[in-house]
Amino acid sequence: MITGLFALLYANTPNALLLTLTITFATIAYHFIMRLLVGFVFNLLLHNRVNYRRDWFRVRKFEHKIYKILKVKKWKGKMGTYDPASFDAKIHSWDEIAQATCQAELVHETIIVFSFLPLLAAIPFGALAVFIISSVLAACFDAMFVIMQRFNRPRIVKLIKKEVSL
């Protein structure tokens, strides 16, 4: 709505500030809407039923070193989640939670890729640096969620193995 207002104002009164505000709010709107749509589509298609045993989801040895450097253990608990119930052990089994972490990882990996689509807008509007900065920051934001899911999953898989052996 705000984007439309600034676009209308710019169309009637071409002004660099109005163009900047239109582009800014359009980019923000894109990132919010895209995130919601990607999550919706993945949930519609997968319903948190993703095989966490697949090679793609296996945490590699080098990742553990990266997680230590990034101090993931300290900040992961402060991260929000769109649907906390998906990761609630009172509602779901550890197996279901592991599957939900995989879907969340896929969602955020897809969002990282889509975060760079606004770069195409630099062709007609210019300001490539602004589009690069906003795309990189958006991708880094989602990378934190991918890292968090990958950090947590081995612990969840250990709990699954513990349940199975009982």
PEPEMO-V524126 format. One record per run of one state. SS is the DSSP state (H for helix, E for strand, C for the rest). FROM is the first residue (numbers start at 1). LEN is the number of residues. Records with the same first field share a line. If there is no record, write none. Layout:
BEGIN
SS = FROM-LEN  FROM-LEN
END
This chain:
BEGIN
C = 1-1  13-3  47-8  58-3  70-2  79-5  88-6  115-2  126-2  166-1
H = 2-11  16-31  55-3  61-9  72-7  84-4  94-21  117-9  128-38
END
